[in-house]
Amino acid sequence: MARKKVYQAGFKAKVALAAIKENDPVSRLASRFAVHSTQIHKWKRQALDGLETLFADGRKGSSLREEEAEVVELYEQIGRLKMELEWVKKKAAQGD
């Protein structure tokens, strides 16, 4: 039974970038990197598909962090208000 070879992300990126540049044919890249040509085509397609999300998420990064900070602040405020409400209820019960 054949063992499945696992390649590191850096190696995959290097091979995909070489395939995207198209300076050499895929058959030459396959022999140079000792990887099957089908695998090179697959990594090239994954790289090209991933580029769109890379640039799409770039602008949202700061706004997502701002939203997360706002959510944390709101949860803290909810906690404080709950504590104040419990304190007022306790004081009101003691006053009766």
N, C-alpha and C positions, 0 to 999 in steps of 0.2 A: 504494500500500500504506500502511495506517495505521501511524503510529508508536505504540508502546506508551508511555504516560506512566508515569513512575515517581514515586511520592509518598513523601515522607519519613515516618518512623515517627511523629514528633510530630504531623504533619497527620492521619495515619490515626487516631491516638489521639483527637485533638480531635473528629473527625467521628464516630467510634464512640461516644464519650462523649455527644455531643449526641444521637445516635440512641438510646442506652440511656436517657437522661433522658426521652425521649418528650414534650418540651415542644412540639415542632413536628412536623408530619407529615414523612415521609421525602421527599415531593415538594418541600417547602419547603427542607429541608436540602440536597437535590440542587441546587436552583437557587442557594442561598446559597453553597455550597462549590464549585459547578461540577463536580460529580461525579455519575455516573449512580446512580440509586437502587439498582440491583442491587449496585453496588460498596459502597454504604453498608450494605446488609443483610449483605454478606459480611464487612465489617470489624466490624460489630456482633457477628456470630456468633463471629468469631475472638476478639474481646475477651472475650465471655462465656465461651467455652471456656477461654481462658487464665487466667481468674481463679482457677479451682480449683487449677491447678498453682502459681500464684503463692503462695497461702496454704498449700498442702500442702508446698512446699519450704521455706517460711520457718522451720519448726521444725527441719528437718534440717540447715540450713546450718552451725550450730556443731558438731553432732556429726560431720558430714562432715569439717570442718577438723580436728577432734580425731583422727579415724581416719587422715587423711592424715599428720598429724604423728607418730602412732604407727607407721605403716608406714615413714616415713622413719627414725625412730629404730631400728626393728627391722633395716632394711637396713644401717644404720651398725654395729649390733652384729654382724650377720653378717659384715660386712667385717673388723671387728676380730678376731673369732674365727678367721676364715680366715687372717689374717696371723699370729696366735699359733700356729695349728696348723702353718703352714709353718715358722715359727721353731723350734718344738719338733722337727719332722721333721729340719730341718737340723742342729740340735744333736745329735740322736740319731744321725744318720749320721756326724757327726764323732767321736763318742765310741766308735764301733765299731772 
